[in-house]
Amino acid sequence: MTRLGIARVLHRLSTVLLLALPTTVNAFATSPATDVLLKARFANLAPTRLQAWLRARPFAAALPIQPMLVVPWELEHGRQAGVDLTFRRKPSSEKGGVDGGLRMSVQLEESRGRGSLTVTRLTEGQYVDKRFSERKLCALLRRDLEGLPASCGTCVSVLDVLDDSVG
């Protein structure tokens, strides 16, 4: 069997395995997040209000052609909350409907209402690199954090790993 033949067999096998996996709307339950893309620190953080603020961001305006789904999630009785933004595509026999995405997790620390927002990459179902889309969405989020309402908390610092002007 040639290399091309082996590659085709492996591709078909991986497709069958992917189709056999259960899919859910909330990617938090099925796929681990990788690669930190943006991290912000807060004082006087209100996690549920920041989560609601994240859900109201106009992510679709930054990427009007890219279909996406925004799903909130919460763990540990309000100590950690967040939003999963999954990129969508038309499902086919080889690929499912999810094409990667971003996980925005808000975590409240124990002391004095401090906390953080961490944006990580979701790679579930991703066949093509989404770095351009991730960069646009992180830039939008970084810009919007400058006008964050006081009821959500006070943004103390932001580290954007995908920002071209950093290092």
N, C-alpha and C positions, 0 to 999 in steps of 0.2 A: 504494500500500500504506500502511495506517495505522501509527501508532506501535506499537499493540498487535500488529499482524501482524508487524512487524519484530522486536519483542521476542520473539515466539513462535518465529520462525525462528532468531534468535540463540540462544535457549535450547536448541532442538533441536540446533543445530549444536554448541554447547558440550557437550551431553550425549553426542553421538556421539563427539566428540573425547576426552572423559573416559573413555568405555567402551573406546576403542581403546588407551589407555595401559596398559602392563603394571603390575600391582600386585604388591607384595611384602609379606611380613610385616614386614620391617625398614624402617621409614620413613626411616632415616638414609640409605639408598642412593637414595631417590627424591625426597625433599622437603627443601629447605633450611629451617633453623630461622630464625624471625624473632622480634623483640621479646624482650628480656631481661626475665624476670619476677622472678627471684631470683638473687642472687649471694652465695656464701659463700667466705670465705678460710680456709685451713687451714695449720697447722704440723704437721710430722711426718706428712704425708699418705701413706697406703697406698692407691693408686687401685683396685686389685682388691678390697680389703676394703671400701672405701667403695661400690664398685659392687654387691657382694654385699649390703651393708647396705641400699642403695637398693631392690634387688629384693625384699627382705623387708619393706619398708614396707607397711602395710595401706591402700593407696590406695583399694581397693574399699570399705572401711569408711567413708571420708569421703563417698563418692558411691555409695550402695548400688544406686541405680536405673540408673546409667550403666555400660554394659558397657565394659570396657577390656582392653587387652592390653599387657603389660610385656615388652619384648624387650631384652636386653643387647647391647652392641656394644663393639668395641675397635679402636683404630687405633695405629699407630706403636709397636708392640712394648711396650705397657703405658704409654706416655707419656700417652696419652689414652684414656679409657674412658667408658662411660656407659650410660644406660638410656633407651629410647624408650617412652613411655607413650602409646598411641594410643587415642582414643575410638572405639568401634565402634558400628555401627548395622546394622540389617537392610538388605542391599543391595536396591535396586530398579532398574528400568530407567533411571531418571534419575540415581540416586546410587549410588556404590560403598559398600563396607563400612567405609571409614575416614572418621571425622568429626573430623579435627584431633587435637590432643594436645599433649604436652609432651616436650621432649628435655632430659634431665639429663646434662650432660657434665662429667666429672671430668678436670681437666688438671693434670699434675705439672709444675712449673716446674723449671728446671735447678738452681737453688741450694738447698741444705740441706733438701730434702724439703718445700718449700712448694708449695701448689697451690690450686686453686679448684674450686668446683662452680657451674656456671652452668645455670639452668633457663630454657629458651626455648620459645616457642610454635611448634607445628607447625600449619600452616594447610591442609595437603593434605586436600581433600575437605570442608572446613568450610563449610557453608552458613549456619549459625546461630552467632552469637557465643557463645563458651564461657567468658566472663569469670567467671561465677559458679563454674563447675567449676574453673577455673584458680586462682581465689582460695582456694577450699576446700583444694585440693591443696597450694598453696604454704604456707598456714597450717599444715597438718598437717606438712609437711616442716620448716618453721621451728621448730615446737614439738618435733619429734623430734630436730632437730640439737642441742638443749640436752642430751639424754641420749645423745649419740653415744659409742659405745665407744672407749676410748683406743687400741685396736688399729687403728682406722680413721684416726685423726689427732685433732688438737685444733682445734676450730672457733674461730677468732679473731674473725671478724666476719661479720654477715649483713645484706644489704640486700635487703629485700622490696619490690619496686616496687608490687605490688598491695595492700600493707598500707594500710588506711584511716587508721591512726594516724600514718603518715609524711607529712610536709609537707602 
